[in-house]
């Protein structure tokens, strides 16, 4: 067959890129076409994304990718954040970053009107202050005038898809991250939204992954799993149904692929989430703070005087220092809310250890070892809960994403869980994005064939538990 190229636009919390994914009928090959930053801007005390910058970079990348005569385009981004359009289709204000403190106290305000149990029953989503529900509730509480003129709600990737095609739709996997979508009815949770005073008229049609939503400059635009974790899970090269996954990066998403949302009282008590997947699946998972903590430690050291002349604080060096540090000396609760915002994470880690009676880590190696071991033990705790809820076992844990490059965390995860770990591909999000496009185009038969294709195309590394 003639080689086909699809363009995968993948934007994370730190950066974005436009990738060419070439398919010759037997193997996939990736080619980076354009990479760009995803900067944050604080204006009048509010933390914003710069979506006009993202739009410029996305279109610049697509323009470069035209040299490959691409057969389609797919966009994925992070979840929960959104933009509002007026009746003329114009963006009302610049989208706010989920780490902005406007959601402080909003969970409690929601629960005053809709009990926690009912919120979970209608959405199946874990309770996190970053969720879209609490962002919108903050707008209700402050009497935001944006609601008076808003015509359409679009999540982050849906906003870019709208600018590409003119289609005002929300893709399923990303819609479910908002805690506004009801998996029982397959529609927006309008009863809850009405009770909270959030205008239901702004929520558009929800479309499934694989839907062709329009055309940009003659190229079909296909919705993959527009949530980056949804695409990452689609790209997992599993060979068995009894697998768990960790999408490892700024966040760690620890989960299972299931056929329907788990909305039991036990799931509520465990505060797990049911996010939409591809082809009728759900992702039963839980968010763990992830390598964000390491990123913030590194950023602090880069900006401080605690770096000797000529000393490197790159990730590989920090991991090597952690390898040499004493094991299981100090542990922290990695999902502590103080670790959510940008800041001096080494100081926060020392304070957490002080509060919990742990030896206070002093060196960079001790601090990073503390973080990585705490993450691995948190993965074990989360995975045990998920497997019990689903009535499943896991024969293997697939770790995908940029975090696969941290070999020490991979080994610690195998050791902590007692389950073999397979890592790779690093670019699972891009690959899953591309697979859904190729299936929609008829180039790949189904997801099972696509995952076998991933395994044949990219290196997989194995880590056995060390007792």
MIVEXGU-269396 format. One record per residue: y, z, x of N, C-alpha, C, CB in turn; residue in one letter. Coordinates in pm, whole numbers, plus 50000, padded with zeros to 5 digits. Glycine has a CB too. Layout:
REM residues N
YZXYZXYZXYZXA/...
REM end
This chain:
REM residues 467
498815000050084500005000050000501255000050087500005012149905X/502334995150033503614995750102504095010150104504654986550036X/504565014950219505055028650230506235030750136505455031850375X/506235042150069507295045949977508035057950034506725049149835X/509335058650008510145070050052510855076149933511155065750160X/510725089349919511525096649822512475105649900510635104949724X/513615108449840514595117349902514495131049835516045111549889X/514315141349916514265155149867515515162349914512985162449917X/516355166249819517545174049848517165188649829518765169949755X/517235196349937516785210349935517915219049989515475212250019X/518405228049903519545236449943519155251049928520805233249858X/519235258350038518965272650037520225280650053517985276250145X/520055293750070521215302650073522045300850199520755316950063X/521455295850308522195294150433522585279650460521365299250548X/521715270250422521975256350457521245247150360521555253450602X/521585234450370520915224350288520605212250373521775220450168X/519775203650317519465191150389518975180750289518395193550500X/519105168550330518505157350258517395152050348519565146150222X/516175152150295515005148150373514395135550315513965159550377X/513965126850402513175115450360511705119050370513505103050444X/510945117050262509505119750265508815106250246509075130150153X/508155101850352507515088650353506025090250319507695081750492X/505525081750232504125082250188503495068550205504015086950040X/502415067950287501755055150314500445053650237501495053750463X/500195062650141498965062250065497925072150113498395048550069X/498095077350236497135086850292497785099250352496305080150398X/499005097850400499675108850465501145109250425499535107750618X/501695121350437503135123350418503785125250554503415135550326X/504965119950568505735121950690507165125550652505705109150780X/507705135750718509055140450686510045135650790509075155750678X/511235132750743512315128650834513625134650784512415113150843X/514235142750869515515148550831516615138050841515855160850921X/517325136150733518385126050726519755132250745518325118650594X/519945143950684521285150050686521135164950665522215143850578X/521755173050750521735187550736523165192650727520985194250855X/523355203250650524705208550629524645223450600525415201150515X/525775229950620525865244250592526095246750443527005250650675X/525825258950401526125263150265527015275450274524805266250182X/528295273350303529185284750331529595292250205530415279950404X/529915304950222530425313250115531925315350135529685326850110X/532625317150025534075319250029534445330949940534825306449986X/535195340349994535705351449913537135348349872535625364849991X/537375348549741538695345749687539035356249583538755331549626X/540155362949604540585373649513539475383949489541045367649379X/538735386849596537715397049590536395392749532538205408249513X/536235379949498534985374849441534315365349539535245367649306X/532995366949554532225358749648531735346149577531025366849705X/532145334549628531845321649565530995312949655533135314349528X/530215303949592529675292249659530745281349661528375287349589X/530615271949753531545260649759530805248049713532125258749904X/530795246049581529985235149526530585221449552529815237049378X/531885220349569532455207349603532015203249743533995207649592X/531935212949833531395210149967529955205449957531485222650058X/529135212349874527735208449859527615194249803526995218349768X/528465191049705528435177649646528755166949750529435176849530X/529765169449831530115159749936528945157650031531355164450015X/528305168450070527215167450168525965160950107526865181450223X/525665164349983524505158249917524685143149906524285164349776X/525835138749861526055124349845526125117349980527345121849766X/526655124350082526665118450216525235116550266527455127350314X/524365126350239522975125250281522235114250208522265138250260X/522485113050078521845102350002522305088650053522155103749851X/523595087650085524115074950138523395071250268525635076050163X/523165081050355522445078350479520985074450449522485090750572X/520415080750347519015078150314518745064650253518525088550221X/519795057750210519585044650148518985034550244520895039350096X/519055037350373518475028250471516965026950450518785033050615X/516345037050387514905036850362514545030750227514355050850370X/515535025950153515295020250020514495030049933514545006750032X/515015042349912514235052749843513935049049699514985065949847X/512765053549652512335050449515512745061349417510825048649510X/513165073049467513675083549378514345094449459512535089449293X/515025103349385515735114849442515325127149362517305112749440X/515125138449430514875151149362515685162249427513375154549365X/516195171449347517065182249396516425195749364518485181349332X/516385204549465516025218549439517025227649511514565221449486X/517255239449454518145249449515517565263249487519605248249460X/518345273349525518025287149487518195288949336518915297149566X/517775300549286517855303249142519035311949104516595309849096X/519115315248979519985324748908521465320848898519905337848976X/522045314048996523465310948988523715298548903524045308849128X/524965296848857525235286748754526695282548757524865292148615X/526955271548685528315267048657528465264748508528645254248737X/529695265348461530005262548321530895250148314530705274648253X/530605241448217531395229348196532195230548068530495216848191X/533385224648067534145223847943533685211747862535675223147971X/534305209247748533835198547661534035184647721534545199247528X/534885183647823535075170947892534135169448012536515169547939X/533275179448034532325178848143532865183548276531835165148158X/534025190148275534605195048399534105209148430536135194948391X/533905211948558533465225048601534585235248583533015224748748X/534255246448516535235257048493535075267548602535055263448350X/535915267148701535815276948809534695273748905535615290648753X/534775279549023533735277249124532605287349104534325278249267X/531345283249105530235292449080530265304649173528915285249096X/529935316049115529965328849187528595331349251530345340549092X/528595336949370527375340149443526695352449382527685342449592X/525365351949376524605362849313524755376249385523155359349306X/525215376149509525415388749582526785395149552525275386349731X/527595388549471528885394349435528665407149353529745384149356X/529475417449375529235430349306529625430549159529985441049375X/529975419249099530375419548958529245424048865530865405848915X/528005423648915526875427648830526575442648838525635419848869X/527315449948920527075464348930527205471048792528065470949032X/526195478248752526215485348625525905476848504527525491448607X/525675463848523525485455048407524095456248345525725440648448X/523095460048424521775462148363521865473248258520715465748471X/522565483848292522705494948198523465490648073523425506648264X/524475482148089525235477347974524355468647883526485469348021X/523485460547944522555452547864521605461647786521745442847954X/521055471647854520055480247791520645488647678519415489347894X/521955490647679522585497747568522485489647438524065500647600X/522395476547451522335467747333520915462547306523285456047351X/520205459647413518825454647401517955463047494518715439247436X/517025470847442516195479247528515475471247636515175486847445X/515265477947746514605471847861513295465047821514345482347970X/512505471847739511215466447698511375453347622510475476547612X/512415452347539512635440047463513115428847553513635442547351X/513935432047653514385421747747513175415647818515375427747851X/512255424147863511075418947931510185411147835510285430247995X/510025416247715509165409647617509675395647585509065417947490X/511005393847587511585380947552511775371647672512905383047484X/511635376847794511895368447911510795368948017513195372447973X/510115380348031509065381648131509565381848274508115370548116X/510845384848294511445384048428511735398148481512735375648425X/511525399848611511755412848674513235416448668511265412648821X/513505429248672514865434248660515505435048797514895447948590X/516435426048821517215425848945518665423548909516705414749044X/519585430648974521005429148938521545415148960521825438849018X/520865407049043521355393549071521095383848956520715388349197X/520235387548861519825378148757521015372848678518835384748663X/520895360448632521945353848555522355362148435521495340148509X/521385368648371521675376848254522785386848282520425384048208X/522745393448397523725403748428525035397648478523165413348532X/524955385748536526195378648570526955375148442525885365848652X/526235369848343526885366348216527365378848143525925358448126X/526585389648153527005402048087528305407248147525915412748099X/528485405448277529745409748339530915401848282529675408048492X/530685389248247531735381048187532035385648044531335366248189X/530985389647973531195395147838532025407947847529825398047769X/531665416647941532325429647953533785428347993531585438248054X/534115418348072535505416448116536285407248023535525410948258X/535635402347917536325393447825536725380347888537525400247768X/535835374647970536165362448043536595351247948534965357948127X/537755345147974538195333947890537365321347909539625330847918X/536485321348013535665309548036534765306547917534835311248163X/534295317047848533415314947734534125307547620532885328347684X/535425309047612536165302747502536185287647515537595308047496X/536145282747638536235268247659534935262147711537355265147755X/533935270847741532675265547795531905257947689531815277047852X/531395246547727530585238147640529115237747686531155223947636X/528905238747819527555237047873527325246347991527325222447916X/526165252947991525685261148100524695253048183525035274348048X/524895252548314523955245548403523675254248524524515231748447X/522395256048558522075263248681522445254548801520575267148685X/522385260448921522895253749041522325239649061522575262049162X/521005237549059520515223849079520845214748962519015224049102X/520905220548841521225212448723522655207448730521015220648595X/523545215348792524925210948808524985198748901525805222348863X/524255199249011524215187749102523555175749034523465191249231X/522495178148957521865167148884522815160848781520595172048813X/523635169248719524615164048623525625155148694525345175648551X/526115159648808527065151348881526425138348930527635159049000X/525125138648958524435126449000524195116848884523115130049066X/523875122148766523375113648657524165114148526521965117248627X/524945124748507525615126648378524765133848276526025113548324X/523525137548312522615144248218522855159248219521135141248254X/523155164748102523395179148088522115185748038524595182147991X/521205188448132519935194748099519645205548203518775184248095X/518795214948165518305225148259516825222948283518575239548204X/516435223248408515025221548443514295234848427514865216248589X/513065234148380512265245548337512125256448443510915241048297X/511695252948565511395263348664512635271348698510805257148791X/513775264848706515005272148739515555279448617516065262548794X/515385273848499515835280648377515145294148362515575272048254X/513875294848400513145307348383513625318348475511685305048404X/514285315048587514745325448680515915333348623515145319148812X/516545328248519517805333948470517645346948394518485324048384X/516445349948346516175360848251516875358148117516645374448309X/516965345148084517555340747958516585332047877518845332947984X/515405329547934514445320047876513225327547824514015309347980X/512755323747706511635330547643510335322547663511915332647492X/509405327647744508175320147769507245319747648507435326047886X/507435328747553506605328447432506955316447344506775341547352X/508265313847333508715302947245508985290047320509965307147172X/509125290947453509465279147532510885274647512508545267947499X/511755283847467513175280747443514025292047498513455278547291X/515315289947497516235300547537516055312747447517705295447532X/516275324647501516075337147428517305339947341515815349047526X/517475331747239518715331947160518935345047086518705320547061X/517865351347038518025364046965518665374447056516645369146913X/518165375647178518715385147274520155381547311517845385647400X/520385368647335521715364147375522745366947266521685349347408X/522375364547141523285367447030523655382247026522645363246897X/522665390647045522895405147042523855409447153521575412747055X/523765402747267524595406347382525975400047378523905402447509X/526205390947285527505384347277527665372847373528565394147301X/526555367647425526595355947513526425343547425525465356647624X/527365334147426527325322847332526115313747355528595314647343X/525265312747256524035304647270524315289747266523045308347161X/525475285747215525785271647201525895264647336527085269847124X/526055272147445526295265947575525005261747645527075275347664X/523845266047592522595263647664521955250447621521615275247640X/521735241347717521275227847685519755226747676521785217947788X/519295214647656517855211647654517215215547786517605196647624X/515985220547779515205223747898514155212947918514545237947887X/514095207248038513125196548067512125201348171513855183648117X/510955195548170509865199448258509965192548395508525196248193X/509395198648499509305191748628508605178348612508565200448730X/509105168448680508565154948670509315146148573507145155548630X/510335151748505511125143948411512135135148485511855153248311X/512175122448448513225113648501514475116248419512805098348496X/515525121348484516705125648409517865115848418517155139148459X/517765105848502518845096148511518765087948638520185103048503X/519885081848671519955072848787521235075648863519895057848743X/521135075648997522315076749081522385064449171522285089849166X/523405056249149523615044149228522325035849237524115047749371X/521685034249122520495025949113519195032649150520675014249198X/519245045349194518025052549236517655062549127518235059749374X/516415062249076516015072148975516125086449030514575069348929X/516625095348946516685109648980515625116548896518125115748953X/514675122948964513555129748899513685144748924512175124448951X/513585152748820513605167248837512275171648896513885174548701X/512255177149018511025183549065510965197449002510985184349224X/510285206949063510585220949031511925223349098509435231149081X/512985224149019514335225049078514625238649139515375221848973X/513785248649110513885261249182513105259849312513345273049097X/513725263549423513105260849553511745267549569514025265549664X/511575279549512510255285749522509235278349438510325300449479X/509645273049323508745264949242508255252849319509425260449115X/509155246249391508745234949474507875239449590509975227549527X/508205250949651507405255849763505965258649720508025268649821X/505795264549602504435267449554503705254449522504485276549430X/504405244549469503775231549445503255225549574504765221949377X/503895228749686503495223349815502485231749891504675221549900X/501945242249829500955250749895499625242949909500735263949816X/499075241850029497845233850050496575241750021497795228750193X/496475247449902495345256149868494095247949839495695265049748X/492945254049863491655247849835490865255749731490845246449963X/491415266749684490745275449589491765280749489490025287149661X/491295284449370492175290749273492465305249310491565290049133X/491595311149390491755325249428492635326349554490375331849453X/493865322749537494795323749650496065330849604495135309749707X/496715337049700498055342649680498995335049772498095358149707X/500275335949744501245329149829502405338449860501755316249763X/503005335649973504295341750009505195330450054504135352850122X/506235328049976507265318550019508235326650103507985311449896X/508165324850233508815333850327510055327550387507835337850438X/511175334250366512445329550420513465340650404512925316450350X/514685337050362515705347250336515165357550238516995340650281X/514535352850131513755361250042512275358950069514095358349892X/511465368950040510015367050037509575367649892509265377750125X/508955357049844508435356649707506935357749717508875343449632X/506405369049674504975371949684504365369949546504725386549737X/503365361149535502905358449400501565351549388503895350449332X/501225348849260500025341749221500435330449127498995351349152X/499645319849124499835309049028498915311548909499555294949093X/499485313148790498695316448670498995306148561499015330848620X/498155306248457498285296248352499235300148239496945293348294X/499565312948230500515317348128501205329948174499805319647993X/502365332548117503125344348154502365357048119504495344248085X/502465367148206501835380148183502925389648135501125385748314X/502875393048006503955400647942503485414347893504535392747825X/502515419947960501905432547919502785444447957500525433947981X/502545456047894503265468147936503055471348085502815480047853X/501865468448136501615470848279502485461848365500125468548311X/502715449448321503585440348396505025445348394503505425948338X/505455450548279506785456448269506915468248364507075460948125X/505915477148364505955488948449506005485248597504745497948422X/505315474448633505295469948772506545462048809504065461548799X/507375458848712508615451048731508325437948805509645459248809X/507335430548755507025417548811507735406748730505485415048813X/507675394648779508385383748714507445372248683509545379048801X/507775364648579507025352748539507985340948543506375354448396X/507995333748654508855322148668508055309448645509525321848808X/508715299548589508035287148558507585279648682508935278348476X/506405273548670505875265148777505775250748731504525270248824X/504975243148800504795229048765503545227348681504705220248893X/503565217548592502415213248513501775224648434501385206948603X/502625231948362502145242148270501795255448331500985237148200X/502105257648458501775270248523502985279648525501295267848666X/502675292248552503705302248579503455308348715503735313248468X/504515313448773504415320348901504605335248875505495314849004X/503495342648877503525357148862503865362849000502155362848806X/505035368349015505475372049149506455383649146506105360049217X/506835387449265507855397649283508695394149405507225411849297X/509995396249395510895393749507510855405549605512335391449457X/510765402249731510905412049839512075407349924509575413549924X/512865416549974514125412950040513965402350148514745425250099X/512865402650224512555391750315513305392150446512825378950250X/513325380650514513915379750647515435379950644513435367250715X/516015381150527517455383850514517855395850600517835386350365X/517005406050604517325418050680517415414850829516275429150654X/516455407150878516485403051019517695394251046515175395451056X/517995385150952519175376450969520455384650981519285366650850X/520575394950897521775403250901521835411951026521845411950777X/520675416751074520655424051201521155415051314519235429251232X/520625402851317521025393451423522515390451414520215380451413X/523025388251292524445385251276525305396951324524755382051130X/524865409151294525605421051339525635421751490524985433751282X/524495419451554524445420151699525265408951763523005419451748X/525275397351702526075386351757527565389551753525795373551679X/527975397151654529405400051634529855412951699529715400651487X/528915420851753529255434051804529275434251956528285444451751X/529595445752009529575447652153528175451152203530565458652194X/527205452452109525865456652148525045444552194525165463752031X/525635436252275524945424852334525415423852479525215411452255X/524495425652572524845424852713525185410352749523685430052802X/525955408852856526335395552901525075387452932527265396253025X/524975375852871523825367252894522595370652811523465367753036X/522665381452732521515385352650521405376352528521625400152607X/520185372152495519955363652379519525372152260518885352852410X/520035368552143519575375152021519025364551925520735383251954X/518405354051980517765344151893516515350451833517405331151972X/516005344151726514895349951651513645351551736514585341451531X/513355341951822512165342851906512235354852000511975329851987X/513395357152057513575368652146513425381752071514945368052214X/514025382451953513915394651874512465397551835514795393651748X/511715387051801510305388951766509515393851887509695375851711X/509815388552005509135392952127509435407552155509555384352246X/510675411652136511035425652155510275434552055512565427652139X/510145429751932509425437451830507955438751865509575430851694X/507375428051921505965428451960505715439652060505535414952020X/506655441952149506485451852255506805466052209507355448252373X/507425467452092507825480652044506615488351989508905479451936X/506735501451986505665510051936505375507051790506035524851954X/504095505251753503775501951613503885514051521502375496151604X/504255511151395504265521051287505035533651324502855524651248X/506125531851395506975543151433507925546951321507775539851560X/508515536651257509475538851149509275528351042510935538551202X/509405532550916509265523350803510405525650705507895525150733X/510825515050636511925516050541511525509750408513195509250597X/512175513650299511995506650171512825493850172512415515850050X/512165482550194512895470150220513695465150101511935459450263X/513355469649980514115465249863515225475049825513175463449745X/515595483849917516715492949889517975484749860516945502650010X/518695487949753519885479849715520925478649825520535485849594X/520965488249917521965487550025521725475850119521965500550105X/520495470350117520165459150204520435445650138518725459950245X/520895445750013521115433249941522365425849988521225435949793X/523425433150014524705426850050524785424350200525885435750005X/525605414750241525835412850384526435425450445526765400750409X/526135427950573526715439750636525985443750762526725451250539X/526265455950807525685461350929524305466950897526605472450991X/523315458050895521965462250857521305471650959521095450250838X/521565470151090520995480151182521445494451147521405476951326X/522705496051108523195509351070522535514050941524735509151053X/522345504850845521695508450720520245512550744521755496850619X/519565505350832518165508450864518075522250926517575497950959X/518965525351018518935538651080519195549550976519975539451193X/520115546850883520415556550779519205558550686521635552150699X/518535547750650517355548750566516265557050635516815534850531X/516075554650763515075562450837515465577150842514915556950979X/516745579850863517235593750866516965600650732518745594250899X/517275593550623517075599350490515605602250460517635589950385X/514715593850512513285595250481512515602950586512675581650464X/513225609250679512555617150781511775609150881511655626850717X/512135596450898511455587650994512175588451129511415572950942X/511445586151239512145584751368513185573551359511125581851482X/514355576151409515455566351397515295555651505516845573451409X/515145542951467515015532351567516345530151639514535519251502X/516265528751769517485527351849517615513451911517525537851958X/516505508151962516565495152030516415483751930515475494352138X/516775471951974516605460251887515125458251854517175447451955X/514245459851953512825458251928512315468151825512055459652056X/512755480651834512335490851737512825487451597512835504551778X/514035482751587514605479551456513865467751392516105476251469X/513645457051467512965445351411511515448551382513065433451507X/510855456451467509465460451439509415468451308508885469051557X/510365477251290510455485151166510575475951045511655494651172X/511415465851054511615456650942510345448850912512775447050971X/509735443051016508565434550995507375442350942508185427551125X/507125454250996506025462250945506285466950802505775474251037X/507525470250773507865474450636507685463050539509305479650630X/508035450850580507805439150495506325437050469508415426650559X/505515437550574504075435150559503435445350465503375435550696X/503825457850477503275468250389503765466550246503635482050441X/504985461850230505495458950095504725447250035507005455750099X/504435437050114503615425950065502285431050011503385415550178X/501655440150087500355445650044500485452849910499795455450150X/501505461049897501715468549774501925459149656502905478049788X/502775449149674503075439649566501825431749528504205430049607X/501115426849629499945418549603498855426249529499385412949734X/498645438749565497655446849495497995448049347497555460849559X/499265450149315499705451249176499505438049101501185455549169X/499865426949164499745413949099498295410349071500395403049184X/497435412749167496015409549148495415417949036495235411749278X/495825430549027495325439148919495825434048783495785453748941X/497075429948776497635424948650496935412148605499125422448665X/496615403448700496015390548666494485391148657496415380248769X/493905402448697492455403448699491825393548795491905401148560X/492445392348911492025382149008491715388749143493115371349025X/491165380849233491055384549373491685373349455489575387049413X/492025376549578492605366549667491715365149790494055370249708X/491255352949813490435350149931491295346250051489425339049900X/492525342350023493425337950129494855339650081493135323050170X/495745342350174497175342650146497805330650217497835356250193X/498455322050142499185310750202500635314850219499065297850114X/501105314550343502525317050371503165303750404502715327350488X/504205300450330504915287850350506395290650369504695278050230X/507125280650420508555282150438508925285650580509075292550345X/510225287450602510735289950737510185302450800512215290850733X/509815312450718509275324850771507935323350839509155334850663X/507275311950821505995309750889506165309551041505355296550841X/507375307351086507625306851230507615320651294508965300151257X/507655331251212507595344851265506125348951273508425354851177X/505485345751384504045347951399503685362651386503565342551533X/504575371451431504265385651427504185390551282505315393751504X/505115386251198505055390051057503795384350991506315385050984X/503415372251028502185366350972500965374851006501995352051024X/500865378951133499715387051175499755400851110499685388451329X/500925406751103501055419851039500665419250891502485425151053X/500965407950827500595406150687499085405550670501235393450630X/498415398150756496945397750752496365411650778496395387650856X/496925418750874496415432050908496625441850792497105437351034X/497815441450731498145451050625497315448750500499625450250591X/497085436150465496385432850340494885432050357496895419750284X/494405429650481492985427450503492505413950453492185438250436X/493425404750429493105391550375493525380950477493815389250237X/492675370950505493095360250597494375353450550491975349950611X/495195349850644496475343250617496425329150675497665351250677X/496875319550597497085305950647498555302550633496185295450571X/499165297850740500585294750737500835279850748501305302050848X/501855275550680502265261650682501975254950549501555254350795X/502705244550522503725238950609505055246550601503955224450575X/505825245550710507155251550710507995245550599507845249550847X/507885232550581508715225350485508045224050348509045211450539X/507395234750302506675234050174507605230650058505965247150147X/508835235650060509745232849949510045217949939511055240749967X/510375211850052510645197450054509405189650011511095192950195X/508245194050060507005186850030506655188049882505845192350116X/506785200149825506515201849683507475193949597506585216349646X/508735193649636509745185449570509285170849567511115186749641X/508865165949684508445151949695507175149149617508245148349841X/506225158549618504975156449545505205154149397504045168249565X/506085162249337506355160549194506995146949168507275171949142X/507865142549257508435129149243507345118449251509505126649352X/506465119649349505415109549369504435109449253504675112149500X/504135121049196503245121549079503935114948961502855136349045X/505235117748943505985111648832506035096448846507395117248825X/506065091748969506115077348995504745070648988506735074849130X/503665078648978502315073148974501725070149110502315060748893X/502405074649216501895072049351500805082049390503035072649452X/500855094049334499845104349356499315108149218500425116949433X/497985109949207497365111749076497765124849009495865111049089X/497645135949081497925148949022498185158949134496755153648932X/498425171649097498775181749196497605184749289499245194449126X/496395184549237495235187149323495145176849435493935187049241X/495345164249400495335153749502496505155549597495385139749436X/497655159449542498835161549626498635172649727500025164649540X/498015183749684497805194849777496805191249885497325207249702X/495805183449852494875178549954495605169750054493705170849890X/496535161950003497345153250088498175161550186498265144450003X/498715172750138499495181750224498615187150336500105193350143X/497415191250301496515196950401496125186550507495255202550334X/496005174150466495655163550559496835159050645495105151750484X/498045162550603499225157050669499915166750764500205152750566X/499675180050747500435189850823499515200550882501515196250735X/499945205950995499155216151065499165229250987499705218351207X/497995235450981497835248450917497335258251023496855247750795X/497975269751034497555279951132496945291751059498765284551220X/495885297351116495155308151053495325321351130493665304551041X/495435332151054495515345651111494455354251044496945351851093X/493535359451122492505368251068492965382751080491145366051142X/492615391150983493005405350993492395411851116492585413050866X/493185420051183492715427951296492695442451251493625426051423X/491535448151247491405462051198491875472051302489945465051158X/
REM end
